[in-house]
Amino acid sequence: MDRMIVCWMVIGMCMACGLSERTLAEEVKLPWLERPAQSVKSVDDLTGFPIVKGLDGNAMSTQPRWDRPDVMPMLLYFDGSQLSEARKLMASDAAFAAGWDRLVRLVRSMMANDGIGGLEGSKPETYVYKLGGRLLNVALYYRLTGDQQAGAFLKAITLDAASRPMSFWMHTALRRSPEDFPYGQLETAILARGMAPAMIWGRDLFTDDEYQMLCQVMRHKALYPMLRFLQTHKRYNNFIPAIASGAMCAAVALDDELARKHAMDLLNSWGALVEEDGSYGEQVDYFNYAFVNFAKGQLVLGKDHVLSLGQTLPQFTGTLQWQLAHYSLNAKDDPVRLNFGDDDFHGGPPNRLTTQLLSLITGNGLGTWMLGTLHGKAPADDAYAMIAKITLNGAPMPKAVAPDYLPTVMGYDTGIGIIRSGWTLNADTVIALRSGAGSRTRYSHDMPNRNSLAMMFHGEYQLVEPGRASYRSPMRKSYDLVTEHHNTVSIDGQIQPRDRKAELLTAVNFGNIDVLVSEAAQSYRAKPRHARRSVYYLRDLDVLVVWDVVMLDDPKQVSVNWHFGNDDGQSTLSNSANHWQLTKPRTRLDGYLHANVPVTTTQREGIMHLNYAYYPGDKNEGQWGNAFEVQMTSDQPVKQFSAVSLFIPQVNDKAQAVNVTRLPDTDQKLAFKLQLGDEQVPITLDPTRIDQPDQIAATISKQAFNSLGQPVAKP
């Protein structure tokens, strides 16, 4: 059955439980879809930061009041009885206790400098990204203490936010929105998730007139625009939970049952975009971003609801393993991850809330282990992690389980293939191959890079993908979205089309050799008969063999592109004939590039974006030279192209001598002898057997394989 049909069957089942009620509700026109949309009075020139004078952070309470009663009858995350039980967390949970100390310091720092503490150096147009978190943290602190200083600050910044124009709430500096039918997107949701606790937990701060005004603002500047956007713009990505969670918070704060049902349908429709094996079509941190927001929307409804999610969306069972497979620990034991699309190498671990809730709802102790290993021994919880623990208090985390039981060769439903030498995280080789098509998330945050390969070794990124420039940057189109700036094959310099498709044919282990094979012929405008990449990892020697075969009906110029990492700014790349050596602070990578036709190999500066950049030219965009580009191109257009890239990663102070000898070609075969210390590895690759799966196409060491990467007995 077609995968997309299955996808929508799953989505349909997830939404079925609320379908009849929703259908009945839709017999009445949905108020958020009425044109023109109702407007709310604003102060149109309110663009700076709010100044709140008379605050004294030193007078703030440093102790929670666990017996503080609810000021509103409605449930928002937790109620007073759950709060009284949470006092036990201060003694039993070091991260929670540290989170409380962090919260006190954070709120005090925000109140400094007449209430603009923490905004120094920020630009007013990005205040929307700060405001949601400020509202949430101060509201949580106020809920736990009733502190008058914090209450005055919370009231001031809440009323200021409500008075800001629709353009602020819609963030029209970045998002397009019709004036008579405004759309609420990510920034609107950020505000809604902060305004909801400010309104409910801070209800005693506002007069009745002020509170009614806040309700009107929440409805017409937040809830309706968000539902309007999601129900008029079909999305298949992290936008759904990021916005729907804001809609859920707003609906609960307004006690709007119709809107709540629609927000829940939208949240669960995103959950159904996760593949059956727990993988996700967008990159790892986009899943993290999506799940964190998904969790924020679900947590609002309380403990019993959250604990039922494992049954509602059982595909989350495999997600922790899928996430962890991408990670290593660098020399400082900080988590770093492989990526292929709009994702960041230096993005850190998954959010604690992601790991905590996935572990809890699936009963998987791997998440408990990850909280200790990826997140540190006793880190400080952020506001949402504290809220989750108060809400879910009494639901015990599973016993920690180390990842040693996990496979080391993985082929995911999204098309990503991953090989790991092990699960130590700080001393592993991690190799990932980008295959697959659009998956359930289609091509969201995708790149034209099918068959690209990335590799980390002992926490150092050796073969790198570019990551993402600012979406406003010319570099995004001129570099990031160009196929030859990825570790894959390019044909005539063309960019892979939008509907690129590849198939992961093999992801298996045979003795000491791990194999990934991907066919990406449908990813090229030249329509080759084959664009196949075979990856052989010799586990006992830490040797990687990458074999590319391109078969064309008409001659084209074919290139193999590699990008060596210099994200640390301390790496060098030297070259001698076909031998390239990357030297990094702790490790090195020897690479040998050969082809069956005359080629020219060039080296130039590349770029690797280190983290998310809001503005073009932001420091996180990286700089030219923090990646080294090496391109091997056929001198003439060819119909058949066979190339091998041999990579040998080693730790610098344990490195052995490496030598690769190319043997005479016979009948178009590529043949080599690789010498690593005292070990010899013969390699023979025969592109003429690519359409003959019953014949030997590759011999690696003593093992013979066919063109699909399956073992074949030698004659």
WOTA-V322807 format. One record per helix or strand. SS is the DSSP state (A for helix, B for strand). FROM is the first residue (numbers start at 1). TO is the last residue. Records with the same first field share a line. If there is no record, write none. Layout:
SS->FROM-TO, FROM-TO
This chain:
A->3-16, 19-25, 31-33, 57-59, 80-85, 87-92, 94-115, 124-145, 148-163, 166-170, 186-201, 203-205, 208-232, 239-254, 257-271, 284-299, 303-307, 309-312, 314-324, 352-362, 365-373, 383-391, 403-405, 474-480, 483-485, 521-523, 619-621, 652-654, 687-689
B->43-43, 164-164, 178-178, 181-181, 327-329, 335-337, 409-411, 416-420, 429-434, 452-457, 460-463, 489-491, 503-510, 513-519, 530-538, 543-556, 558-565, 572-576, 579-583, 587-595, 599-606, 627-634, 638-651, 658-663, 670-676, 679-685, 698-700, 703-705, 711-711
